[in-house]
Structure formats: C-alpha cells, structure tokens
Amino acid sequence: MKHSRRIKRLWMVVVSLMFVFSMIGPGYAAELLPLKVSYLPIIDLLQFYVAMEKGFFEQEGLKVEGQKAMGGTVIQTLVESDTVDLGWTAVTPFAQAYVKGFDFIFIAPGAFVDRSNRSVVAIAVKKDSPLQSIKDLAGKKIAIT
C-alpha cells in the first residue's frame, strides 16, 4: 500500500513539474525560477555542462546554479539537507541511501546510451591534452567506473 501511494505521489510530482515547466518558458516567466543543482565533474554530465554554457536553462525560465561535488554520497547529503534542490548521483549510492530511509525520488536517467553504435564508454580529454589517442595511454595507469 505504501509503495502505491509513493508511485501516485511521484506521478503527481512529475505531472506538476511538466505543467510548471511548460508555463515558465521565456514567454511566460517574468523572473527566472531559481534551481540549485549539485553535480559531479564527470563526462556523463556533458549535457548539463552544454545546457549551462549555451543558456538552455534560462531559455526555459530556469536560473540554474551549479554546485560541483566530489561524490554521489556528498550530493545526496546536500539534497537531504535542502542545500540544493536537485542532485546527480549513481544508482548504487542512491539505492543504499533509500534502504537506509532517505526519501529520494528518481527524476530522470543520468546518461543516455545510443545503442546504434554500441559505444557505452569513452575517454574524453581537453583539446590541448597530451593524450590524443589510445596509444598515448601506453604505460599509463587509468581508472574508470
């Protein structure tokens, strides 16, 4: 019974957010809606960085303030303490926090995979990085999640 109430509540939140976001576009919003978002400095969040840099949030009526964090557990603490409104975390720490009694809700997936090219992992570097090909990693130690 508790599970079905939670699902109903989640649907109400999603529908409400969809309604609110449809009304706060540039033609409707006199002021931008503030939203504090905590994120990880990783390539999985490329879409977030692009949206920040290109002003996509402002175009949709949101004034997003990004706060970098060094781990999903830190982000969860920031969300739980109301320091930020939204946070990006991986499924494992999210599930562990939920089991311990934290009442978090998934809003959207954090990364999307294009199944047409079968690529699910990439190493990204800055344009001026000394690492420009896989051959440049010979003899180096790297770590991936």
DAKA-V832528 format. One record per residue. N is the residue number from 1. RES is the residue in one letter. SS is DSSP state (hx for helix, st for strand, lp for the rest). PHI is phi in radians with two decimals (* if undefined). NEAR is the number of other ideal C-beta (glycine too) atoms within 12 Angstrom. Layout:
BEGIN
N:RES:SS:PHI:NEAR
N:RES:SS:PHI:NEAR
END
This chain:
BEGIN
1:M:lp:*:7
2:K:hx:-1.09:9
3:H:hx:-1.12:9
4:S:hx:-1.20:10
5:R:hx:-1.13:11
6:R:hx:-1.15:17
7:I:hx:-1.15:15
8:K:hx:-1.07:14
9:R:hx:-1.11:16
10:L:hx:-1.07:19
11:W:hx:-1.08:15
12:M:hx:-1.09:15
13:V:hx:-1.12:17
14:V:hx:-1.08:18
15:V:hx:-1.10:14
16:S:hx:-1.09:14
17:L:hx:-1.11:23
18:M:hx:-1.06:15
19:F:hx:-1.12:13
20:V:hx:-1.07:19
21:F:hx:-1.15:21
22:S:hx:-1.27:15
23:M:hx:-1.67:17
24:I:lp:-1.82:25
25:G:lp:-1.10:19
26:P:lp:-1.03:18
27:G:lp:-1.36:11
28:Y:lp:-1.92:16
29:A:lp:-1.52:21
30:A:lp:-1.34:11
31:E:lp:-2.19:12
32:L:lp:-1.33:20
33:L:st:-1.35:24
34:P:st:-1.26:18
35:L:st:-2.57:28
36:K:st:-1.62:24
37:V:st:-2.18:31
38:S:st:-1.70:34
39:Y:st:-2.49:34
40:L:st:-1.75:31
41:P:lp:-1.42:20
42:I:lp:-2.31:26
43:I:hx:-1.17:21
44:D:hx:-1.01:25
45:L:hx:-1.76:27
46:L:hx:-0.94:21
47:Q:hx:-1.08:21
48:F:hx:-1.18:30
49:Y:hx:-1.07:23
50:V:hx:-1.12:13
51:A:hx:-1.07:21
52:M:hx:-1.14:24
53:E:hx:-1.16:14
54:K:hx:-1.53:15
55:G:lp:1.38:16
56:F:hx:-1.11:18
57:F:hx:-1.13:31
58:E:hx:-1.07:23
59:Q:hx:-1.06:19
60:E:lp:-1.73:25
61:G:lp:1.56:25
62:L:st:-1.99:29
63:K:st:-1.83:21
64:V:st:-1.55:29
65:E:st:-1.91:21
66:G:st:-1.54:28
67:Q:st:-2.26:25
68:K:st:-1.23:22
69:A:st:-2.31:28
70:M:lp:-1.74:16
71:G:lp:3.08:23
72:G:hx:-1.07:29
73:T:hx:-1.14:23
74:V:hx:-1.09:25
75:I:hx:-1.09:37
76:Q:hx:-1.06:31
77:T:hx:-1.12:22
78:L:hx:-1.11:29
79:V:hx:-1.19:31
80:E:hx:-1.08:23
81:S:lp:-1.51:15
82:D:lp:1.10:12
83:T:lp:-1.29:19
84:V:lp:-2.23:27
85:D:lp:-1.54:24
86:L:st:-2.36:32
87:G:st:-2.58:40
88:W:lp:-1.76:38
89:T:lp:-2.57:37
90:A:lp:-1.45:24
91:V:hx:-1.12:17
92:T:hx:-1.09:15
93:P:hx:-1.13:26
94:F:hx:-1.09:28
95:A:hx:-1.14:16
96:Q:hx:-1.09:17
97:A:hx:-1.16:25
98:Y:hx:-1.09:19
99:V:hx:-1.10:12
100:K:lp:-1.43:14
101:G:lp:1.88:9
102:F:lp:-1.26:21
103:D:lp:-1.80:16
104:F:lp:-1.66:28
105:I:lp:-2.29:21
106:F:lp:-1.19:20
107:I:lp:-1.81:21
108:A:lp:-2.76:14
109:P:lp:-1.14:13
110:G:lp:-1.50:26
111:A:lp:-2.53:21
112:F:lp:-2.05:14
113:V:lp:-2.03:14
114:D:lp:-1.52:10
115:R:lp:-1.22:8
116:S:lp:-1.21:8
117:N:lp:-1.86:9
118:R:lp:1.08:8
119:S:lp:-1.46:11
120:V:lp:-2.16:14
121:V:lp:-2.37:14
122:A:lp:-2.57:16
123:I:lp:-1.93:19
124:A:lp:-1.95:17
125:V:lp:-2.34:16
126:K:lp:-1.18:10
127:K:lp:-0.98:8
128:D:lp:-1.65:7
129:S:lp:-1.16:12
130:P:lp:-1.21:12
131:L:lp:-1.60:18
132:Q:lp:-2.13:14
133:S:lp:-2.59:11
134:I:hx:-1.08:12
135:K:hx:-1.12:10
136:D:hx:-1.21:14
137:L:hx:-1.56:17
138:A:lp:-0.99:10
139:G:lp:1.42:8
140:K:lp:-1.70:12
141:K:lp:-1.83:7
142:I:lp:-2.28:14
143:A:lp:-2.34:7
144:I:lp:-2.34:13
145:T:lp:-1.53:17
END
